[in-house]
Amino acid sequence: MNRFIILMCLLNHLVACEPQCSKFDYEEKTLAKMIRTEILVEQVMSDIKQLKQQTNDAVTSVERMKTELRESIQSMHAQCVAIL
């Protein structure tokens, strides 16, 4: 009877134990995740730089159009004044 109880305790212990990751496995997974995160951050930074350049180009284009429009309006105004 004692053997049966000991056998049941051993089986219970083996079944109840959760598998544990080694320290190396945990560090390897953490490092892999950090590398993936770093790659994603680099991609986001690249996208931000592209958006910043596009925004600067758009602002420059709007400023140029604003200057051209101002010059056109001044030219038209001068022509109207000359006609009157």
MOBEL-V314884 format. One record per residue. N is the residue number from 1. SS is DSSP state (H for helix, E for strand, C for the rest). PSI is psi as a letter, one per 40 degrees, with the letter a starting at -180 (999 if undefined). NEAR is the number of other C-alpha atoms within 12 Angstrom. Layout:
n:N ss:SS psi:PSI near:NEAR
n:N ss:SS psi:PSI near:NEAR
This chain:
n:1 ss:C psi:d near:7
n:2 ss:H psi:d near:8
n:3 ss:H psi:d near:9
n:4 ss:H psi:d near:10
n:5 ss:H psi:d near:11
n:6 ss:H psi:d near:12
n:7 ss:H psi:d near:13
n:8 ss:H psi:d near:15
n:9 ss:H psi:d near:14
n:10 ss:H psi:d near:14
n:11 ss:H psi:d near:13
n:12 ss:H psi:d near:13
n:13 ss:H psi:d near:12
n:14 ss:H psi:d near:12
n:15 ss:H psi:d near:11
n:16 ss:H psi:e near:11
n:17 ss:C psi:h near:10
n:18 ss:C psi:i near:9
n:19 ss:C psi:h near:8
n:20 ss:C psi:h near:9
n:21 ss:C psi:i near:11
n:22 ss:C psi:i near:10
n:23 ss:H psi:d near:10
n:24 ss:H psi:d near:11
n:25 ss:H psi:d near:12
n:26 ss:H psi:d near:13
n:27 ss:H psi:d near:13
n:28 ss:H psi:d near:14
n:29 ss:H psi:d near:15
n:30 ss:H psi:d near:14
n:31 ss:H psi:d near:14
n:32 ss:H psi:d near:14
n:33 ss:H psi:d near:14
n:34 ss:H psi:d near:14
n:35 ss:H psi:d near:14
n:36 ss:H psi:d near:14
n:37 ss:H psi:d near:14
n:38 ss:H psi:d near:14
n:39 ss:H psi:d near:14
n:40 ss:H psi:d near:14
n:41 ss:H psi:d near:14
n:42 ss:H psi:d near:14
n:43 ss:H psi:d near:14
n:44 ss:H psi:d near:14
n:45 ss:H psi:d near:14
n:46 ss:H psi:d near:14
n:47 ss:H psi:d near:14
n:48 ss:H psi:d near:14
n:49 ss:H psi:d near:14
n:50 ss:H psi:d near:14
n:51 ss:H psi:d near:14
n:52 ss:H psi:d near:14
n:53 ss:H psi:d near:14
n:54 ss:H psi:d near:14
n:55 ss:H psi:d near:14
n:56 ss:H psi:d near:14
n:57 ss:H psi:d near:14
n:58 ss:H psi:d near:14
n:59 ss:H psi:d near:14
n:60 ss:H psi:d near:14
n:61 ss:H psi:d near:14
n:62 ss:H psi:d near:14
n:63 ss:H psi:d near:14
n:64 ss:H psi:d near:14
n:65 ss:H psi:d near:14
n:66 ss:H psi:d near:14
n:67 ss:H psi:d near:14
n:68 ss:H psi:d near:14
n:69 ss:H psi:d near:14
n:70 ss:H psi:d near:14
n:71 ss:H psi:d near:14
n:72 ss:H psi:d near:14
n:73 ss:H psi:d near:14
n:74 ss:H psi:d near:14
n:75 ss:H psi:d near:14
n:76 ss:H psi:d near:14
n:77 ss:H psi:d near:14
n:78 ss:H psi:d near:13
n:79 ss:H psi:d near:12
n:80 ss:H psi:d near:11
n:81 ss:H psi:d near:10
n:82 ss:H psi:d near:9
n:83 ss:H psi:d near:8
n:84 ss:C psi:999 near:7
